[in-house]
């Protein structure tokens, strides 16, 4: 009794040649996507840190300490640049704006059972031109943080 060879000899090699590149591209896409999410989270963190610095270094801070009020350059140099680990600073930008009396009220605290509202806010927008590692072109990642002035 002889065992005949299977007519599917070599099919595993052919199937692997078709499937492996697709799986490889899928895994590379997942890694690049995860890197993009990480970069966006870092941009959002920079915007929040910049806004926190701006709200705690306002006019009252300058009056109490004799220092200067936070400016866009001070926020960029004192907060954004030191915390922008792994970023290409030539592709990173920051915009800061202050609003005084825009009409929109922000709840700030509860004092003696009543809420204290403020209309003075600071808006910090951080943008980064990210070029994915595996693709051509680029994506602009941008995050905005708005906080009421507190000091």
C-alpha positions as CSV (number, residue, x, y, z in Angstrom):
1,X,0.0,0.0,0.0
2,X,1.5,3.3,-1.1
3,X,0.6,6.7,0.3
4,X,0.2,9.2,-2.5
5,X,1.6,12.7,-2.0
6,X,-0.9,15.4,-1.2
7,X,-1.8,17.5,-4.2
8,X,-1.6,20.6,-1.9
9,X,2.1,20.4,-1.6
10,X,3.5,24.0,-1.5
11,X,0.1,25.7,-0.8
12,X,1.3,26.8,2.6
13,X,4.1,28.7,1.0
14,X,1.7,30.4,-1.5
15,X,-0.8,31.3,1.2
16,X,1.9,32.7,3.4
17,X,3.2,34.8,0.6
18,X,-0.3,36.4,0.3
19,X,-1.2,36.7,4.0
20,X,2.1,37.7,5.7
21,X,2.5,41.1,3.9
22,X,-1.1,42.0,4.8
23,X,-0.6,41.1,8.4
24,X,2.7,43.0,8.5
25,X,1.1,46.1,7.0
26,X,-1.7,45.9,9.5
27,X,0.7,45.6,12.5
28,X,2.8,48.5,11.2
29,X,-0.4,50.6,10.8
30,X,-1.4,49.8,14.4
31,X,2.0,50.9,15.7
32,X,2.0,54.2,13.7
33,X,-1.6,54.8,14.8
34,X,-0.6,54.3,18.5
35,X,2.3,56.7,18.0
36,X,-0.1,59.3,16.7
37,X,-2.4,58.9,19.7
38,X,0.6,59.2,22.0
39,X,1.7,62.4,20.2
40,X,-1.8,63.8,20.4
41,X,-2.0,63.1,24.1
42,X,1.3,64.9,24.6
43,X,0.0,67.9,22.6
44,X,-3.1,68.0,24.8
45,X,-1.0,67.8,28.0
46,X,1.2,70.7,26.8
47,X,-1.9,72.8,26.2
48,X,-3.3,72.0,29.7
49,X,0.1,72.8,31.3
50,X,0.4,76.1,29.4
51,X,-3.2,77.1,30.5
52,X,-2.5,76.2,34.1
53,X,0.7,78.3,34.0
54,X,-1.2,81.2,32.5
55,X,-4.1,81.2,35.0
56,X,-1.7,81.1,38.0
57,X,0.6,83.8,36.6
58,X,-2.0,86.6,35.9
59,X,-2.3,90.2,37.0
60,X,-2.8,89.4,40.6
61,X,0.3,87.2,40.7
62,X,2.4,90.1,39.2
63,X,1.0,92.5,41.7
64,X,1.6,90.2,44.7
65,X,5.1,89.0,43.7
66,X,6.4,92.0,41.9
67,X,7.1,89.7,38.9
68,X,5.6,90.0,35.4
69,X,2.4,88.6,34.2
70,X,2.5,85.5,31.9
71,X,3.0,86.3,28.2
72,X,2.8,84.1,25.2
73,X,6.6,84.0,25.1
74,X,6.9,83.2,28.8
75,X,4.3,80.3,28.5
76,X,6.2,78.9,25.5
77,X,9.6,79.2,27.0
78,X,8.8,78.2,30.6
79,X,6.2,75.5,30.1
80,X,5.9,74.2,26.5
81,X,9.6,73.9,25.6
82,X,10.8,72.1,28.8
83,X,7.9,69.6,28.6
84,X,8.0,69.0,24.9
85,X,10.1,65.9,25.2
86,X,10.7,64.2,21.8
87,X,9.1,67.0,19.8
88,X,10.7,68.8,16.9
89,X,10.4,72.3,18.2
90,X,10.5,73.8,14.7
91,X,7.1,72.0,14.1
92,X,5.6,73.0,17.4
93,X,3.6,76.2,17.8
94,X,1.6,77.8,20.7
95,X,-1.1,80.5,20.7
96,X,-2.4,82.2,23.8
97,X,-5.3,84.5,24.2
98,X,-7.0,86.1,27.2
99,X,-10.6,87.1,27.3
100,X,-12.0,89.7,29.6
101,X,-15.7,89.8,30.0
102,X,-16.8,87.7,27.1
103,X,-20.2,87.2,28.7
104,X,-19.8,83.4,29.2
105,X,-19.7,82.6,32.9
106,X,-17.4,79.9,34.3
107,X,-18.1,78.4,37.7
108,X,-14.9,78.7,39.8
109,X,-15.7,77.9,43.4
110,X,-18.4,77.5,46.1
111,X,-18.1,80.2,48.8
112,X,-20.6,80.3,51.8
113,X,-23.1,78.2,49.8
114,X,-23.1,80.3,46.7
115,X,-21.1,79.9,43.5
116,X,-18.6,82.4,42.4
117,X,-18.4,83.0,38.7
118,X,-15.7,84.5,36.5
119,X,-15.7,85.7,32.9
120,X,-12.0,86.1,32.5
121,X,-10.4,83.1,30.8
122,X,-7.2,82.1,29.1
123,X,-7.1,80.0,26.0
124,X,-3.9,78.1,25.1
125,X,-3.7,76.3,21.7
126,X,-0.8,74.0,20.9
127,X,-0.3,72.7,17.4
128,X,2.3,70.1,16.1
129,X,3.0,69.1,12.5
130,X,3.5,65.4,12.9
131,X,4.9,63.3,10.1
132,X,4.1,59.6,10.6
133,X,7.1,57.3,10.5
134,X,5.7,55.0,7.7
135,X,3.8,57.4,5.5
136,X,4.4,60.5,3.4
137,X,2.8,63.8,4.2
138,X,1.9,65.0,7.7
139,X,-0.9,65.6,10.1
140,X,-1.5,68.7,12.2
141,X,-2.3,67.7,15.8
142,X,-3.9,70.5,17.7
143,X,-5.3,70.9,21.2
144,X,-7.0,73.8,23.0
145,X,-7.4,74.3,26.7
146,X,-9.6,77.1,28.1
147,X,-9.4,77.9,31.9
148,X,-10.8,80.6,34.0
149,X,-8.2,83.0,35.4
150,X,-7.6,82.3,39.1
151,X,-4.7,84.4,40.2
